[in-house]
């Protein structure tokens, strides 16, 4: 009874802390916005485990880790930074983790988690030291836009492969698969359904599409389920299994840098997109409480590696919640609580076949190509480095290669054109480091 009497006072204090009056919001709006954000990004509960399972990670454990890390990070963002930004294991980085690091380089997933942990520590240290501003100023915006688009192509390629729409060919490297293949046909149907729902602005379009295609696959006898342990108990298979010493001994500093670099710019890009949509950027284009946002992002990555998932980062789907009226950290907190509630779905995630997750990858990849319009394609000094970055990420199955060629070509072309500027010293230093890396790779 006493607690009920105190409730109005507690709510009033929370409204003051989250600045409801200044932001022009209320509890109902914030809660609905949080649910909207969750519905638009809940597909990650199904897709992230499917990607990381390819690296040999236990599916149920990764599902629980995905939900736990997304819940923890989103709630922390809401409480500490007070922004309506939700976080979860990042698309693109999870594909890089599984396919480029673990499969292509034959790195055990435990060691790869150690590299993710180290990238989080690096992000945390540079945030505390203020060095991240220097890095942000050093990398041209057009290269960041090219990286985002390149990752979109990378994700889409993986989706096409999972659907059987793109297959290996000894003569042309790649070829078109047969749409008579039931998996390919269902994947195309799923893509059509998801896009149709997106056009009609149906909330949770991707998740609805995944669940619909899953039901069809089961009805057609194309899916199989092996019961597995789930919930918090399944976390024992991945929690604290990271191998930090192994990551250091194997010399994975380049991979640590890629995890760090992409997370840094993905976070900032999402941050700008969400704050612009919500009208939260100051008149001088600065972002209030920026350090708290970056601190949360770094802590989330460390937490995710400890629980057993790839890099955790901010999600641009948070703009859906902002469009629904979300303005404060309460939106992110509600999203986080829903992710925690989703942990109970862990035993059932294996019922989702590749035909259902493939169209989600393709659609998310297409959405990430929106940044391509930010590149000035008529200026060769910008267009060529951006193009190399954009195409080499999917063509070489490596974000690192795309980043490296983009930075090197940008520095080399500007140097050749006589446009060297003293303030760009850090960019040229990064170019030299990448060049040394490529030369070293060519001799091993």
DRENDO-1510 file (C-alpha; in Angstrom, 1 decimal, always signed):
<recs>
REC; n; res; u; v; w
REC; 1; UNK; +0.0; +0.0; +0.0 .
REC; 2; UNK; +2.8; +2.4; +0.9 .
REC; 3; UNK; +4.6; +1.6; -2.4 .
REC; 4; UNK; +1.4; +2.5; -4.3 .
REC; 5; UNK; +1.2; +5.8; -2.5 .
REC; 6; UNK; +4.8; +6.5; -3.6 .
REC; 7; UNK; +4.3; +5.5; -7.2 .
REC; 8; UNK; +3.1; +8.9; -8.4 .
REC; 9; UNK; +6.1; +10.6; -6.9 .
REC; 10; UNK; +8.5; +8.0; -8.4 .
REC; 11; UNK; +6.9; +8.4; -11.8 .
REC; 12; UNK; +7.2; +12.2; -11.5 .
REC; 13; UNK; +10.9; +11.9; -10.7 .
REC; 14; UNK; +11.4; +9.6; -13.6 .
REC; 15; UNK; +9.6; +12.0; -15.9 .
REC; 16; UNK; +11.9; +14.7; -14.7 .
REC; 17; UNK; +15.1; +12.6; -15.2 .
REC; 18; UNK; +14.0; +11.6; -18.8 .
REC; 19; UNK; +12.9; +15.2; -19.5 .
REC; 20; UNK; +9.4; +14.3; -20.6 .
REC; 21; UNK; +8.2; +17.9; -20.5 .
REC; 22; UNK; +11.1; +19.3; -22.6 .
REC; 23; UNK; +10.8; +16.5; -25.1 .
REC; 24; UNK; +7.0; +16.7; -25.3 .
REC; 25; UNK; +6.4; +13.1; -24.6 .
REC; 26; UNK; +4.6; +10.8; -22.1 .
REC; 27; UNK; +4.6; +7.3; -20.8 .
REC; 28; UNK; +2.1; +5.9; -23.3 .
REC; 29; UNK; +4.0; +7.3; -26.2 .
REC; 30; UNK; +7.3; +6.1; -25.0 .
REC; 31; UNK; +6.0; +2.5; -24.3 .
REC; 32; UNK; +4.4; +2.2; -27.7 .
REC; 33; UNK; +7.6; +3.5; -29.3 .
REC; 34; UNK; +9.6; +1.0; -27.5 .
REC; 35; UNK; +7.4; -1.9; -28.7 .
REC; 36; UNK; +7.6; -0.5; -32.2 .
REC; 37; UNK; +11.4; -0.5; -32.1 .
REC; 38; UNK; +11.4; -4.1; -30.8 .
REC; 39; UNK; +9.1; -5.3; -33.5 .
REC; 40; UNK; +11.2; -3.7; -36.3 .
REC; 41; UNK; +14.4; -5.3; -35.0 .
REC; 42; UNK; +13.2; -8.5; -33.4 .
REC; 43; UNK; +14.4; -10.4; -36.5 .
REC; 44; UNK; +17.9; -10.3; -35.0 .
REC; 45; UNK; +16.8; -12.9; -32.4 .
REC; 46; UNK; +16.4; -15.3; -35.3 .
REC; 47; UNK; +19.0; -14.1; -37.8 .
REC; 48; UNK; +22.0; -13.5; -35.5 .
REC; 49; UNK; +22.1; -17.1; -34.1 .
REC; 50; UNK; +21.7; -18.5; -37.6 .
REC; 51; UNK; +24.7; -16.6; -38.8 .
REC; 52; UNK; +26.9; -17.3; -35.8 .
REC; 53; UNK; +25.9; -21.0; -35.8 .
REC; 54; UNK; +27.8; -21.2; -39.1 .
REC; 55; UNK; +31.0; -20.6; -37.1 .
REC; 56; UNK; +30.2; -23.6; -34.9 .
REC; 57; UNK; +28.6; -21.7; -32.0 .
REC; 58; UNK; +25.7; -23.4; -30.2 .
REC; 59; UNK; +22.4; -22.1; -31.6 .
REC; 60; UNK; +20.4; -22.0; -28.4 .
REC; 61; UNK; +23.2; -20.4; -26.4 .
REC; 62; UNK; +23.8; -17.7; -29.1 .
REC; 63; UNK; +20.0; -16.9; -29.1 .
REC; 64; UNK; +20.0; -16.4; -25.4 .
REC; 65; UNK; +23.2; -14.3; -25.6 .
REC; 66; UNK; +21.6; -12.2; -28.4 .
REC; 67; UNK; +18.6; -11.4; -26.3 .
REC; 68; UNK; +20.5; -10.8; -23.1 .
REC; 69; UNK; +23.1; -8.5; -24.7 .
REC; 70; UNK; +20.4; -6.6; -26.6 .
REC; 71; UNK; +18.3; -6.2; -23.5 .
REC; 72; UNK; +21.3; -5.1; -21.3 .
REC; 73; UNK; +22.6; -2.7; -23.9 .
REC; 74; UNK; +19.3; -1.1; -24.8 .
REC; 75; UNK; +18.4; -0.6; -21.1 .
REC; 76; UNK; +21.8; +0.9; -20.4 .
REC; 77; UNK; +21.4; +3.3; -23.3 .
REC; 78; UNK; +18.1; +4.4; -22.0 .
REC; 79; UNK; +19.2; +4.9; -18.4 .
REC; 80; UNK; +22.8; +6.2; -18.9 .
REC; 81; UNK; +22.6; +8.2; -22.2 .
REC; 82; UNK; +18.8; +8.7; -22.1 .
REC; 83; UNK; +18.4; +8.3; -25.9 .
REC; 84; UNK; +15.7; +6.3; -27.7 .
REC; 85; UNK; +18.4; +4.1; -29.3 .
REC; 86; UNK; +18.2; +0.3; -29.1 .
REC; 87; UNK; +21.3; -1.9; -29.5 .
REC; 88; UNK; +21.8; -5.6; -30.5 .
REC; 89; UNK; +24.5; -7.7; -32.2 .
REC; 90; UNK; +25.3; -5.8; -35.4 .
REC; 91; UNK; +24.4; -7.1; -38.8 .
REC; 92; UNK; +27.5; -7.2; -41.0 .
REC; 93; UNK; +29.8; -7.6; -38.1 .
REC; 94; UNK; +28.2; -10.9; -37.2 .
REC; 95; UNK; +28.7; -12.0; -40.8 .
REC; 96; UNK; +32.3; -10.9; -40.7 .
REC; 97; UNK; +32.8; -12.7; -37.4 .
REC; 98; UNK; +31.3; -16.0; -38.7 .
REC; 99; UNK; +32.3; -16.1; -42.4 .
REC; 100; UNK; +35.5; -14.1; -42.7 .
REC; 101; UNK; +37.2; -14.7; -39.3 .
REC; 102; UNK; +36.0; -18.1; -38.2 .
REC; 103; UNK; +35.4; -19.9; -41.5 .
REC; 104; UNK; +37.8; -18.3; -43.9 .
REC; 105; UNK; +40.7; -17.7; -41.5 .
REC; 106; UNK; +39.9; -20.9; -39.4 .
REC; 107; UNK; +39.9; -18.9; -36.2 .
REC; 108; UNK; +38.0; -20.7; -33.3 .
REC; 109; UNK; +34.9; -18.8; -32.3 .
REC; 110; UNK; +36.2; -18.6; -28.7 .
REC; 111; UNK; +39.3; -16.7; -30.0 .
REC; 112; UNK; +37.1; -14.5; -32.2 .
REC; 113; UNK; +35.1; -13.6; -29.2 .
REC; 114; UNK; +38.3; -12.6; -27.5 .
REC; 115; UNK; +39.0; -10.2; -30.4 .
REC; 116; UNK; +35.5; -8.7; -30.0 .
REC; 117; UNK; +36.3; -8.2; -26.3 .
REC; 118; UNK; +39.6; -6.5; -27.1 .
REC; 119; UNK; +37.8; -4.2; -29.6 .
REC; 120; UNK; +35.4; -3.2; -26.9 .
REC; 121; UNK; +38.2; -2.4; -24.5 .
REC; 122; UNK; +39.9; -0.3; -27.2 .
REC; 123; UNK; +36.7; +1.5; -27.9 .
REC; 124; UNK; +36.2; +2.2; -24.2 .
REC; 125; UNK; +39.8; +3.4; -23.7 .
REC; 126; UNK; +39.7; +5.7; -26.7 .
REC; 127; UNK; +36.3; +7.1; -25.6 .
REC; 128; UNK; +37.7; +7.8; -22.2 .
REC; 129; UNK; +40.8; +9.5; -23.7 .
REC; 130; UNK; +38.8; +11.5; -26.3 .
REC; 131; UNK; +40.9; +10.1; -29.2 .
REC; 132; UNK; +37.8; +8.9; -31.0 .
REC; 133; UNK; +37.1; +12.5; -32.2 .
REC; 134; UNK; +40.5; +12.4; -33.9 .
REC; 135; UNK; +39.7; +9.2; -35.7 .
REC; 136; UNK; +36.2; +10.5; -36.7 .
REC; 137; UNK; +37.8; +13.6; -38.2 .
REC; 138; UNK; +40.4; +11.6; -40.0 .
REC; 139; UNK; +38.2; +9.3; -42.0 .
REC; 140; UNK; +36.3; +11.0; -44.9 .
REC; 141; UNK; +32.5; +10.8; -44.6 .
REC; 142; UNK; +32.3; +9.4; -48.1 .
REC; 143; UNK; +34.3; +6.3; -47.1 .
REC; 144; UNK; +32.1; +5.7; -44.1 .
REC; 145; UNK; +29.1; +5.8; -46.5 .
REC; 146; UNK; +30.9; +3.4; -48.8 .
REC; 147; UNK; +31.6; +1.0; -45.9 .
REC; 148; UNK; +28.0; +1.0; -44.9 .
REC; 149; UNK; +26.8; +0.2; -48.4 .
REC; 150; UNK; +29.6; -2.4; -48.9 .
REC; 151; UNK; +28.4; -4.2; -45.7 .
REC; 152; UNK; +24.9; -4.1; -47.2 .
REC; 153; UNK; +26.1; -5.9; -50.3 .
REC; 154; UNK; +28.1; -8.3; -48.1 .
REC; 155; UNK; +25.0; -9.2; -46.1 .
REC; 156; UNK; +22.8; -9.5; -49.2 .
REC; 157; UNK; +25.3; -11.9; -50.8 .
REC; 158; UNK; +25.2; -14.2; -47.8 .
REC; 159; UNK; +21.4; -14.1; -48.0 .
REC; 160; UNK; +21.4; -15.0; -51.6 .
REC; 161; UNK; +23.8; -17.9; -50.8 .
REC; 162; UNK; +21.6; -19.2; -48.0 .
REC; 163; UNK; +18.6; -19.0; -50.3 .
REC; 164; UNK; +20.4; -21.0; -53.0 .
REC; 165; UNK; +19.9; -18.1; -55.4 .
REC; 166; UNK; +23.6; -17.6; -55.8 .
REC; 167; UNK; +25.8; -20.7; -56.2 .
REC; 168; UNK; +29.5; -21.4; -56.8 .
REC; 169; UNK; +30.6; -21.9; -60.4 .
REC; 170; UNK; +34.1; -23.2; -61.4 .
REC; 171; UNK; +34.0; -21.0; -64.6 .
REC; 172; UNK; +32.5; -17.7; -63.5 .
REC; 173; UNK; +33.0; -18.0; -59.7 .
REC; 174; UNK; +29.3; -17.3; -59.1 .
REC; 175; UNK; +26.1; -18.2; -61.0 .
REC; 176; UNK; +22.4; -18.1; -60.5 .
REC; 177; UNK; +20.8; -20.9; -58.7 .
REC; 178; UNK; +17.6; -22.6; -59.7 .
REC; 179; UNK; +14.3; -21.0; -58.6 .
REC; 180; UNK; +12.8; -24.4; -58.9 .
REC; 181; UNK; +14.6; -25.1; -55.7 .
REC; 182; UNK; +11.9; -24.9; -53.0 .
REC; 183; UNK; +14.3; -23.0; -50.6 .
REC; 184; UNK; +15.0; -20.4; -53.3 .
REC; 185; UNK; +11.3; -20.1; -54.2 .
REC; 186; UNK; +10.3; -19.6; -50.6 .
REC; 187; UNK; +13.1; -17.1; -50.0 .
REC; 188; UNK; +11.9; -15.0; -53.0 .
REC; 189; UNK; +8.3; -15.2; -51.7 .
REC; 190; UNK; +9.6; -14.1; -48.3 .
REC; 191; UNK; +11.4; -11.1; -49.8 .
REC; 192; UNK; +8.3; -10.1; -51.7 .
REC; 193; UNK; +6.2; -10.4; -48.6 .
REC; 194; UNK; +8.6; -8.4; -46.4 .
REC; 195; UNK; +8.9; -5.6; -49.0 .
REC; 196; UNK; +5.1; -5.4; -49.4 .
REC; 197; UNK; +4.7; -5.1; -45.7 .
REC; 198; UNK; +7.4; -2.4; -45.5 .
REC; 199; UNK; +5.7; -0.5; -48.3 .
REC; 200; UNK; +2.4; -0.6; -46.4 .
REC; 201; UNK; +4.3; +0.5; -43.3 .
REC; 202; UNK; +3.4; -2.6; -41.3 .
REC; 203; UNK; +5.3; -2.7; -38.1 .
REC; 204; UNK; +7.5; -5.8; -37.7 .
REC; 205; UNK; +7.5; -6.5; -41.4 .
REC; 206; UNK; +10.7; -8.5; -41.4 .
REC; 207; UNK; +9.7; -10.5; -38.4 .
REC; 208; UNK; +6.3; -11.2; -39.9 .
REC; 209; UNK; +8.0; -12.4; -43.1 .
REC; 210; UNK; +10.4; -14.7; -41.3 .
REC; 211; UNK; +7.6; -16.3; -39.3 .
REC; 212; UNK; +5.3; -16.7; -42.3 .
REC; 213; UNK; +8.0; -18.4; -44.4 .
REC; 214; UNK; +8.9; -20.6; -41.5 .
REC; 215; UNK; +5.3; -21.7; -41.3 .
REC; 216; UNK; +5.2; -22.4; -45.0 .
REC; 217; UNK; +8.4; -24.3; -44.9 .
REC; 218; UNK; +7.1; -26.5; -42.1 .
REC; 219; UNK; +3.8; -27.1; -44.0 .
REC; 220; UNK; +5.8; -28.2; -47.1 .
REC; 221; UNK; +8.1; -30.5; -45.1 .
REC; 222; UNK; +11.2; -28.4; -45.7 .
REC; 223; UNK; +12.1; -27.6; -42.1 .
REC; 224; UNK; +13.2; -29.8; -39.3 .
REC; 225; UNK; +13.6; -29.2; -35.6 .
REC; 226; UNK; +15.8; -30.9; -33.1 .
REC; 227; UNK; +14.8; -29.9; -29.5 .
REC; 228; UNK; +17.5; -28.1; -27.7 .
REC; 229; UNK; +18.1; -26.6; -24.3 .
REC; 230; UNK; +17.2; -22.9; -24.1 .
REC; 231; UNK; +16.8; -20.0; -21.8 .
REC; 232; UNK; +19.4; -18.8; -19.4 .
REC; 233; UNK; +20.6; -22.3; -18.8 .
REC; 234; UNK; +21.8; -22.6; -22.4 .
REC; 235; UNK; +24.2; -19.6; -21.9 .
REC; 236; UNK; +26.7; -21.9; -20.2 .
REC; 237; UNK; +27.9; -23.0; -23.7 .
REC; 238; UNK; +29.1; -19.6; -24.7 .
REC; 239; UNK; +29.2; -17.4; -21.6 .
REC; 240; UNK; +32.8; -16.5; -20.5 .
REC; 241; UNK; +34.1; -18.9; -23.2 .
REC; 242; UNK; +36.1; -16.2; -25.0 .
REC; 243; UNK; +39.8; -16.7; -25.5 .
REC; 244; UNK; +41.5; -13.4; -25.0 .
REC; 245; UNK; +45.0; -14.8; -24.8 .
REC; 246; UNK; +44.4; -16.8; -28.0 .
REC; 247; UNK; +43.4; -13.6; -29.8 .
REC; 248; UNK; +46.6; -11.9; -28.7 .
REC; 249; UNK; +48.8; -14.9; -29.6 .
REC; 250; UNK; +47.3; -15.3; -33.0 .
REC; 251; UNK; +48.0; -11.7; -33.9 .
REC; 252; UNK; +44.4; -10.7; -34.5 .
REC; 253; UNK; +45.0; -7.0; -34.0 .
REC; 254; UNK; +43.8; -6.3; -37.6 .
REC; 255; UNK; +40.5; -8.1; -36.8 .
REC; 256; UNK; +40.3; -6.2; -33.5 .
REC; 257; UNK; +40.7; -3.0; -35.5 .
REC; 258; UNK; +38.0; -3.9; -38.0 .
REC; 259; UNK; +35.5; -4.8; -35.2 .
REC; 260; UNK; +36.4; -1.5; -33.5 .
REC; 261; UNK; +36.4; +0.7; -36.6 .
REC; 262; UNK; +33.1; -0.6; -38.1 .
REC; 263; UNK; +31.4; -0.4; -34.7 .
REC; 264; UNK; +32.6; +3.1; -34.2 .
REC; 265; UNK; +31.3; +4.4; -37.4 .
REC; 266; UNK; +28.1; +2.3; -37.4 .
REC; 267; UNK; +27.3; +3.7; -34.0 .
REC; 268; UNK; +27.9; +7.3; -35.1 .
REC; 269; UNK; +25.9; +6.9; -38.3 .
REC; 270; UNK; +23.0; +5.4; -36.4 .
REC; 271; UNK; +23.3; +8.1; -33.8 .
REC; 272; UNK; +23.1; +10.9; -36.4 .
REC; 273; UNK; +20.2; +9.2; -38.2 .
REC; 274; UNK; +18.1; +8.8; -35.0 .
REC; 275; UNK; +18.9; +12.1; -33.4 .
REC; 276; UNK; +18.1; +14.0; -36.7 .
REC; 277; UNK; +14.8; +12.2; -36.9 .
REC; 278; UNK; +14.0; +13.0; -33.3 .
REC; 279; UNK; +15.1; +16.6; -33.5 .
REC; 280; UNK; +17.7; +16.0; -30.7 .
REC; 281; UNK; +20.8; +17.5; -32.4 .
REC; 282; UNK; +21.9; +20.9; -31.1 .
REC; 283; UNK; +21.9; +24.1; -33.2 .
REC; 284; UNK; +25.7; +23.7; -33.6 .
REC; 285; UNK; +25.2; +20.1; -34.9 .
REC; 286; UNK; +26.7; +18.7; -31.7 .
REC; 287; UNK; +25.1; +15.7; -30.0 .
REC; 288; UNK; +24.4; +16.0; -26.3 .
REC; 289; UNK; +25.8; +13.3; -24.0 .
REC; 290; UNK; +27.9; +11.9; -26.9 .
REC; 291; UNK; +30.5; +10.3; -24.5 .
REC; 292; UNK; +27.7; +8.5; -22.6 .
REC; 293; UNK; +26.4; +7.0; -25.9 .
REC; 294; UNK; +29.9; +5.8; -26.9 .
REC; 295; UNK; +30.6; +4.5; -23.4 .
REC; 296; UNK; +27.4; +2.5; -23.6 .
REC; 297; UNK; +28.2; +1.1; -27.0 .
REC; 298; UNK; +31.7; +0.0; -25.9 .
REC; 299; UNK; +30.4; -1.5; -22.7 .
REC; 300; UNK; +27.7; -3.4; -24.7 .
REC; 301; UNK; +30.3; -4.9; -27.0 .
REC; 302; UNK; +32.4; -6.1; -24.0 .
REC; 303; UNK; +29.2; -7.5; -22.3 .
REC; 304; UNK; +28.2; -9.2; -25.6 .
REC; 305; UNK; +31.5; -11.0; -26.0 .
REC; 306; UNK; +31.3; -12.2; -22.4 .
REC; 307; UNK; +27.9; -13.7; -22.9 .
REC; 308; UNK; +28.8; -15.2; -26.3 .
REC; 309; UNK; +27.9; -13.0; -29.3 .
REC; 310; UNK; +29.6; -10.7; -31.8 .
REC; 311; UNK; +29.9; -7.0; -31.6 .
REC; 312; UNK; +26.8; -5.2; -30.1 .
REC; 313; UNK; +26.0; -1.8; -31.7 .
REC; 314; UNK; +23.2; +0.7; -32.2 .
REC; 315; UNK; +20.4; -0.1; -34.6 .
REC; 316; UNK; +19.1; +2.2; -37.2 .
REC; 317; UNK; +15.7; +0.5; -36.8 .
REC; 318; UNK; +15.4; +2.7; -33.7 .
REC; 319; UNK; +14.1; +5.4; -36.1 .
REC; 320; UNK; +10.9; +3.4; -36.3 .
REC; 321; UNK; +10.4; +4.0; -32.6 .
REC; 322; UNK; +11.2; +7.7; -33.0 .
REC; 323; UNK; +8.7; +7.9; -35.8 .
REC; 324; UNK; +6.2; +6.5; -33.4 .
REC; 325; UNK; +6.9; +9.3; -31.0 .
REC; 326; UNK; +9.7; +8.0; -28.9 .
REC; 327; UNK; +12.0; +10.8; -27.7 .
REC; 328; UNK; +13.6; +9.7; -24.4 .
REC; 329; UNK; +15.5; +6.8; -22.9 .
REC; 330; UNK; +12.3; +5.1; -21.8 .
REC; 331; UNK; +11.8; +3.9; -25.4 .
REC; 332; UNK; +15.1; +2.1; -25.3 .
REC; 333; UNK; +14.4; +0.6; -21.9 .
REC; 334; UNK; +11.1; -0.8; -23.1 .
REC; 335; UNK; +12.8; -2.4; -26.1 .
REC; 336; UNK; +15.4; -3.8; -23.8 .
REC; 337; UNK; +12.9; -5.4; -21.5 .
REC; 338; UNK; +11.2; -7.0; -24.4 .
REC; 339; UNK; +14.5; -8.5; -25.6 .
REC; 340; UNK; +15.0; -10.0; -22.1 .
REC; 341; UNK; +11.5; -11.5; -22.3 .
REC; 342; UNK; +12.4; -13.1; -25.6 .
REC; 343; UNK; +15.1; -15.3; -24.0 .
REC; 344; UNK; +12.5; -17.9; -23.6 .
REC; 345; UNK; +12.4; -18.4; -27.3 .
REC; 346; UNK; +15.8; -19.9; -27.4 .
REC; 347; UNK; +14.7; -23.6; -27.6 .
REC; 348; UNK; +12.6; -22.9; -30.7 .
REC; 349; UNK; +14.9; -20.8; -32.9 .
REC; 350; UNK; +16.2; -23.8; -34.8 .
REC; 351; UNK; +12.7; -24.3; -36.3 .
REC; 352; UNK; +13.5; -21.3; -38.6 .
REC; 353; UNK; +14.9; -22.6; -41.9 .
REC; 354; UNK; +17.4; -20.7; -44.2 .
REC; 355; UNK; +14.5; -19.9; -46.6 .
REC; 356; UNK; +13.1; -17.7; -43.9 .
REC; 357; UNK; +16.2; -15.9; -42.7 .
REC; 358; UNK; +17.7; -15.4; -46.2 .
REC; 359; UNK; +15.2; -12.8; -47.4 .
REC; 360; UNK; +15.7; -10.9; -44.1 .
REC; 361; UNK; +19.4; -10.6; -44.9 .
REC; 362; UNK; +18.7; -9.5; -48.5 .
REC; 363; UNK; +16.2; -6.8; -47.4 .
REC; 364; UNK; +18.4; -5.5; -44.6 .
REC; 365; UNK; +21.3; -5.4; -47.0 .
REC; 366; UNK; +19.3; -3.4; -49.5 .
REC; 367; UNK; +18.3; -0.9; -46.8 .
REC; 368; UNK; +22.0; -0.3; -45.9 .
REC; 369; UNK; +22.7; +0.8; -49.5 .
REC; 370; UNK; +20.8; +4.1; -48.8 .
REC; 371; UNK; +24.1; +5.7; -47.8 .
REC; 372; UNK; +25.4; +5.4; -51.3 .
REC; 373; UNK; +23.7; +8.6; -52.2 .
REC; 374; UNK; +26.0; +10.5; -49.9 .
REC; 375; UNK; +29.0; +9.8; -52.1 .
REC; 376; UNK; +30.0; +12.5; -54.7 .
REC; 377; UNK; +30.4; +10.1; -57.7 .
REC; 378; UNK; +31.3; +12.9; -60.2 .
REC; 379; UNK; +34.5; +13.6; -58.3 .
REC; 380; UNK; +37.2; +11.0; -59.1 .
REC; 381; UNK; +39.2; +11.7; -55.9 .
REC; 382; UNK; +36.2; +10.7; -53.9 .
REC; 383; UNK; +34.4; +8.2; -56.3 .
REC; 384; UNK; +37.4; +5.9; -56.9 .
REC; 385; UNK; +38.2; +5.2; -53.2 .
REC; 386; UNK; +34.5; +4.9; -52.3 .
REC; 387; UNK; +34.0; +2.5; -55.2 .
REC; 388; UNK; +37.0; +0.3; -54.2 .
REC; 389; UNK; +35.7; +0.2; -50.6 .
REC; 390; UNK; +32.1; -0.5; -51.7 .
REC; 391; UNK; +32.9; -3.4; -54.1 .
REC; 392; UNK; +35.9; -5.1; -52.4 .
REC; 393; UNK; +34.0; -5.7; -49.2 .
REC; 394; UNK; +31.6; -8.3; -50.8 .
REC; 395; UNK; +34.1; -9.3; -53.6 .
REC; 396; UNK; +36.8; -10.3; -51.1 .
REC; 397; UNK; +34.4; -11.3; -48.4 .
REC; 398; UNK; +36.3; -9.0; -46.0 .
REC; 399; UNK; +35.4; -5.6; -44.5 .
REC; 400; UNK; +39.1; -5.1; -43.8 .
REC; 401; UNK; +40.1; -5.4; -47.4 .
REC; 402; UNK; +37.5; -2.9; -48.5 .
REC; 403; UNK; +38.5; -0.4; -45.8 .
REC; 404; UNK; +42.2; -0.8; -46.5 .
REC; 405; UNK; +41.9; -0.2; -50.2 .
REC; 406; UNK; +39.6; +2.7; -49.7 .
REC; 407; UNK; +41.9; +4.5; -47.2 .
REC; 408; UNK; +45.1; +3.7; -49.2 .
REC; 409; UNK; +43.6; +4.9; -52.5 .
REC; 410; UNK; +42.1; +8.1; -50.9 .
REC; 411; UNK; +45.5; +9.0; -49.5 .
REC; 412; UNK; +47.4; +8.1; -52.7 .
REC; 413; UNK; +45.1; +10.0; -55.0 .
REC; 414; UNK; +45.0; +13.1; -52.9 .
REC; 415; UNK; +48.8; +13.0; -52.6 .
REC; 416; UNK; +49.2; +12.6; -56.4 .
REC; 417; UNK; +46.8; +15.5; -57.0 .
REC; 418; UNK; +48.8; +17.7; -54.7 .
REC; 419; UNK; +46.0; +18.0; -52.2 .
REC; 420; UNK; +48.0; +16.8; -49.2 .
REC; 421; UNK; +46.9; +18.6; -46.0 .
REC; 422; UNK; +48.9; +18.6; -42.8 .
REC; 423; UNK; +45.7; +18.0; -40.8 .
REC; 424; UNK; +45.2; +14.7; -42.6 .
REC; 425; UNK; +48.2; +13.1; -41.0 .
REC; 426; UNK; +46.2; +10.4; -39.2 .
REC; 427; UNK; +44.5; +9.3; -42.4 .
REC; 428; UNK; +47.9; +8.9; -44.1 .
REC; 429; UNK; +49.2; +7.0; -41.1 .
REC; 430; UNK; +46.2; +4.6; -41.4 .
REC; 431; UNK; +47.0; +4.3; -45.1 .
REC; 432; UNK; +50.6; +3.3; -44.4 .
REC; 433; UNK; +49.5; +0.8; -41.8 .
REC; 434; UNK; +47.0; -0.8; -44.2 .
REC; 435; UNK; +49.7; -0.9; -47.0 .
REC; 436; UNK; +52.1; -2.7; -44.7 .
REC; 437; UNK; +49.4; -5.1; -43.9 .
REC; 438; UNK; +48.7; -6.0; -47.5 .
REC; 439; UNK; +52.4; -6.4; -48.3 .
REC; 440; UNK; +52.7; -8.7; -45.3 .
REC; 441; UNK; +49.8; -10.7; -46.5 .
REC; 442; UNK; +51.3; -11.1; -49.9 .
REC; 443; UNK; +54.5; -12.7; -48.5 .
REC; 444; UNK; +52.7; -15.2; -46.3 .
</recs>
